Amino acid sequence: MIHTFRADDAVELAVLERSGFIESRHIGSAVVLAGDGSVVTALGDISSPIYPRSAIKPFQALAAMQSGVPLRGAQVALAAGSHTGSLEHMDVVEGMLKAAGLKEANLGCPADWPSDPEARAWLVRSGRGKSKLAMACSGKHAAFLWACTENGWDLDGYLEPNHPMQRAARTTLEEYTEESVHHTGTDGCGAPVMAVTLTGLARAFTTLAKAPSDKNANARAATIATSMLDYPWAVEGHGRPNTVVMDELGVLAKLGAEGVLAMAAPTGASVAVKILDGNGRAATLVGLTLLAASGALDIPAVAEVLSKVVPPVLGGSHRAGSLRLGQAVSALLN
């Protein structure tokens, strides 16, 4: 069976300390690339395949745009994001579907409750219940469907790996990672998810982040990078880690399920992280620290952002400990 790296090939990236006792350890792998694509830091196994999950959404959105979808502004960021299902998010997705001549029922993602409390309360009060619009991946699905209507492609099979939309997504991902897809599976939203290496994922974000300042870059890639930074609320949600990082540091950030994170500064310096146990709570802490340790980001500015996005460790209503860096990462700051 094809698999990702093993525990023996990982390092300790973060630990959770409670009342002076190390309660949990997060092991994984991570890579930092310079703007020219060279490896600056390698922790653990950075060459085995991983499922990037939603971290590849910017490139799936790019494939949709290159297939003729005229995404604009917040639509671009939402297609590349994993949103909280706020009323604002759902309005944008509904607008995308309307522009494509489609409705919520056409979405192939499952109906879900939004993680945004205001939107959830509204769905309960209105009696609508779970909604496909509120599902975190609905923006990506709306972009896929819009590509189908633009090209006359089959709508019902748009999530099949051999569908023209998904073949375009695979080609785009391979172009930006500069490697062949190792394996294709099914993501939680029903769309294909393609396995690449951490190094390939970081390389893709390096190219994407540099696109706005590179006159020879793909103009649609530049639009995606710019839109994610211009509309960070659409990528995740107000107060959420990806949104705060992009809003305050100007760094592209995209979390994926099962402990994956990719980020890149405008210079192209990038990081890709995979927490092996699938718990992503330490991913932003590790990723931003690695970028700061490489000199790509200002350490005090990173510390300020981390104080806002790293989840507290509480005992009742009081702080009882902290989620902190593992030795493999903290040693790089010395």
C-alpha positions in Angstrom: 0.0 0.0 0.0 1.2 3.5 -0.8 1.7 5.5 2.4 3.2 8.7 3.8 6.4 8.8 5.9 6.6 6.8 9.1 7.1 7.9 12.7 10.8 6.8 12.5 11.3 9.3 9.8 9.7 12.2 11.6 10.9 14.7 14.2 9.2 16.3 17.2 7.8 19.6 15.9 5.7 20.6 18.9 4.7 19.6 22.4 1.7 20.4 24.7 2.7 21.2 28.2 0.1 21.2 31.0 1.0 22.1 34.6 4.7 21.5 34.0 4.0 18.0 32.4 4.5 17.2 28.7 1.1 15.7 27.9 1.3 15.3 24.1 4.0 15.3 21.4 3.4 16.2 17.8 5.8 14.6 15.4 6.0 15.3 11.7 8.1 16.7 8.9 8.7 20.2 7.5 10.6 21.9 4.8 11.6 25.6 4.2 12.6 26.8 0.7 14.3 30.0 -0.2 12.8 32.2 -2.9 15.0 30.4 -5.5 13.5 27.1 -4.6 16.6 25.8 -2.7 16.1 23.9 0.6 17.0 26.0 3.6 15.7 23.7 6.3 14.6 20.1 6.2 13.1 18.4 9.3 12.2 14.7 9.0 11.2 13.2 5.7 10.4 15.8 3.0 10.5 13.5 0.0 7.7 11.0 0.7 4.3 11.7 -0.6 1.6 13.3 1.5 -2.0 14.2 0.8 -1.9 18.0 1.0 -5.7 18.0 1.3 -7.1 21.6 1.1 -3.6 23.1 0.9 -3.8 22.5 -2.9 -6.9 24.6 -3.3 -5.1 27.6 -4.8 -3.9 25.4 -7.7 -7.3 23.8 -8.2 -8.7 27.3 -8.3 -6.0 28.3 -10.8 -7.0 25.3 -13.0 -10.6 26.5 -13.0 -9.6 30.0 -14.0 -7.4 28.7 -16.7 -10.4 26.7 -17.9 -12.2 30.0 -18.5 -13.9 30.8 -15.2 -14.0 34.6 -14.8 -13.5 34.7 -11.0 -13.1 38.1 -9.5 -12.1 39.5 -6.1 -13.5 37.6 -3.1 -14.6 34.8 -5.5 -11.0 34.0 -6.2 -10.0 33.8 -2.6 -13.0 31.7 -1.7 -12.3 29.2 -4.5 -8.8 28.9 -3.0 -10.0 28.7 0.6 -11.6 26.5 3.3 -14.1 28.9 4.7 -16.1 28.9 8.0 -19.5 29.1 6.2 -20.3 32.6 7.4 -23.3 34.4 5.8 -20.8 36.4 3.8 -19.1 33.3 2.5 -22.3 31.7 1.5 -23.4 34.8 -0.3 -20.2 34.7 -2.4 -20.7 31.0 -3.3 -24.3 31.6 -4.2 -23.2 34.4 -6.5 -20.7 32.2 -8.2 -23.4 29.5 -8.8 -25.8 32.1 -10.1 -23.2 33.5 -12.6 -22.8 29.9 -13.8 -26.6 29.4 -14.2 -26.6 26.8 -11.4 -28.0 26.3 -7.9 -26.9 24.9 -4.6 -28.3 21.5 -5.5 -25.6 21.2 -8.2 -22.8 21.3 -5.7 -21.2 17.8 -5.2 -19.9 18.6 -1.8 -21.9 17.4 1.2 -24.3 19.6 3.2 -22.7 20.8 6.5 -23.2 23.0 9.4 -21.0 26.1 9.2 -18.4 26.6 11.9 -19.3 30.2 12.0 -21.7 30.5 15.0 -23.9 33.4 13.5 -24.5 31.5 10.3 -25.2 28.2 12.2 -27.8 30.0 14.3 -29.4 31.5 11.2 -29.7 28.1 9.5 -31.3 26.7 12.7 -33.7 29.6 13.2 -34.7 29.6 9.5 -35.3 25.8 9.5 -33.0 25.3 6.6 -30.7 22.9 8.4 -27.3 21.9 7.0 -26.3 23.6 3.7 -24.0 22.7 0.9 -23.2 26.4 0.7 -21.9 26.3 4.2 -19.5 23.4 3.6 -15.9 24.6 3.8 -15.1 23.5 0.2 -18.2 25.0 -1.5 -16.1 27.8 -3.1 -13.9 25.3 -4.8 -16.8 23.2 -6.0 -18.6 26.3 -7.3 -15.5 27.1 -9.4 -15.3 23.6 -10.7 -19.0 23.7 -11.8 -18.6 27.1 -13.4 -15.7 25.7 -15.5 -18.1 23.0 -16.6 -20.7 25.5 -17.8 -18.1 27.6 -19.5 -16.8 24.6 -21.5 -19.9 22.4 -21.9 -18.5 19.7 -19.7 -20.6 17.1 -17.9 -21.9 18.5 -14.6 -22.8 15.3 -12.9 -19.4 13.7 -13.2 -17.3 16.8 -12.4 -15.6 15.1 -9.4 -14.4 12.1 -11.3 -10.6 12.0 -11.7 -10.8 11.6 -15.5 -13.2 14.6 -15.9 -11.7 17.4 -17.9 -11.8 19.7 -14.9 -10.0 17.3 -12.7 -7.4 16.5 -15.4 -6.7 20.2 -15.6 -6.3 20.4 -11.8 -3.8 17.6 -11.9 -1.8 19.1 -14.7 -1.7 22.5 -12.9 -0.6 20.9 -9.6 2.2 18.9 -11.4 3.3 22.1 -13.1 3.7 24.1 -9.9 5.1 21.3 -7.7 7.4 20.3 -10.5 6.7 16.6 -9.8 4.3 13.9 -10.9 1.3 13.1 -8.7 2.2 10.0 -6.6 -1.3 8.9 -6.0 -4.9 10.1 -6.3 -7.6 9.6 -3.7 -10.9 11.2 -2.6 -10.9 14.2 -0.3 -13.4 14.8 2.4 -15.5 17.0 0.2 -15.7 14.3 -2.6 -13.1 15.9 -4.9 -9.9 14.2 -6.0 -6.9 14.8 -3.8 -3.5 14.2 -5.2 -0.4 13.1 -3.2 2.8 15.1 -3.7 5.9 15.7 -1.5 6.3 18.4 1.1 9.1 19.8 -1.0 6.8 19.9 -4.0 4.0 21.6 -2.1 6.4 24.2 -0.8 7.8 24.7 -4.3 4.3 25.3 -5.6 3.7 28.0 -3.0 7.1 29.6 -3.8 6.0 30.1 -7.4 2.5 31.3 -6.5 3.8 33.9 -4.0 6.3 35.3 -6.4 3.8 35.6 -9.2 2.5 39.2 -8.5 6.0 40.6 -8.8 7.2 38.5 -11.7 6.3 40.0 -15.1 6.8 36.6 -16.7 4.5 34.7 -14.3 1.1 33.4 -15.1 -1.3 36.3 -14.7 -4.0 34.2 -13.2 -1.6 32.8 -10.6 -0.8 36.4 -9.7 -4.5 37.1 -9.3 -4.9 34.2 -6.9 -2.0 35.3 -4.7 -3.1 38.9 -4.7 -6.8 38.0 -4.0 -5.9 35.7 -1.1 -4.0 38.6 0.5 -6.7 41.2 -0.4 -9.6 39.1 0.8 -8.1 36.9 3.6 -11.5 36.6 5.3 -12.7 34.6 2.3 -9.8 32.1 2.6 -10.8 31.0 6.0 -12.7 33.5 8.2 -12.3 36.5 10.6 -10.0 35.6 13.5 -9.0 32.2 12.0 -5.3 31.3 11.6 -4.9 31.6 7.8 -6.8 34.9 7.7 -4.8 36.5 10.6 -1.5 35.4 9.1 -2.3 36.8 5.7 -3.9 40.0 7.1 -1.1 40.9 9.5 2.0 39.4 7.9 1.2 39.4 4.1 2.1 35.7 3.9 0.1 33.3 1.8 -1.3 30.6 4.2 -3.4 27.6 3.5 -4.1 24.8 6.0 -5.1 21.4 4.9 -6.8 18.6 6.9 -4.8 16.0 8.7 -2.1 18.5 10.0 -1.0 20.0 6.7 0.0 23.7 6.2 1.7 25.6 3.4 2.8 29.2 3.6 4.9 31.6 1.4 6.2 35.2 1.8 6.1 37.5 -1.2 9.8 36.9 -1.7 9.0 33.2 -2.4 10.4 31.9 0.9 8.0 29.0 1.7 7.3 26.3 4.3 5.3 23.1 4.1 4.4 21.2 7.3 2.8 17.8 7.9 1.9 16.8 11.5 2.0 13.0 11.3 -0.8 12.4 13.8 -3.2 14.6 11.7 -3.8 17.1 14.5 -3.2 20.6 13.0 -3.3 22.7 16.1 0.5 23.2 16.1 0.9 23.7 12.3 0.8 27.5 12.3 3.1 27.7 15.3 5.7 25.5 13.5 5.3 27.0 10.1 5.6 30.6 11.0 8.5 29.9 13.4 10.4 28.0 10.7 10.0 31.0 8.3 11.1 33.4 11.0 14.1 31.2 11.9 15.1 31.2 8.2 15.1 35.0 8.2 12.1 35.3 5.9 9.9 36.9 8.5 10.4 39.3 11.4 10.5 37.3 14.7 8.7 39.9 16.9 5.9 40.3 14.2 5.6 36.5 14.1 5.4 36.3 17.9 2.6 38.8 17.9 0.6 36.8 15.4 1.2 33.6 17.2 -0.2 35.1 20.4 -3.5 35.5 18.5 -3.7 32.1 16.7 -2.1 29.5 18.9 -4.9 27.8 20.9 -4.5 28.3 24.7 -4.1 25.4 27.1 -6.7 26.0 29.9 -7.4 24.5 33.3 -10.9 25.7 33.9 -10.9 29.4 33.0 -7.2 29.8 33.7 -4.1 29.1 31.6 -2.6 25.8 32.7 0.2 25.4 30.1 1.1 26.0 26.5 1.5 24.5 23.1 5.1 25.1 22.3 7.9 24.2 19.9 9.6 20.9 19.9 13.3 20.7 20.2 13.9 20.2 16.5 12.2 23.5 15.8 13.3 25.6 18.8 17.0 24.7 18.2 16.8 26.7 14.9 16.1 29.9 16.8 19.3 29.8 18.8 
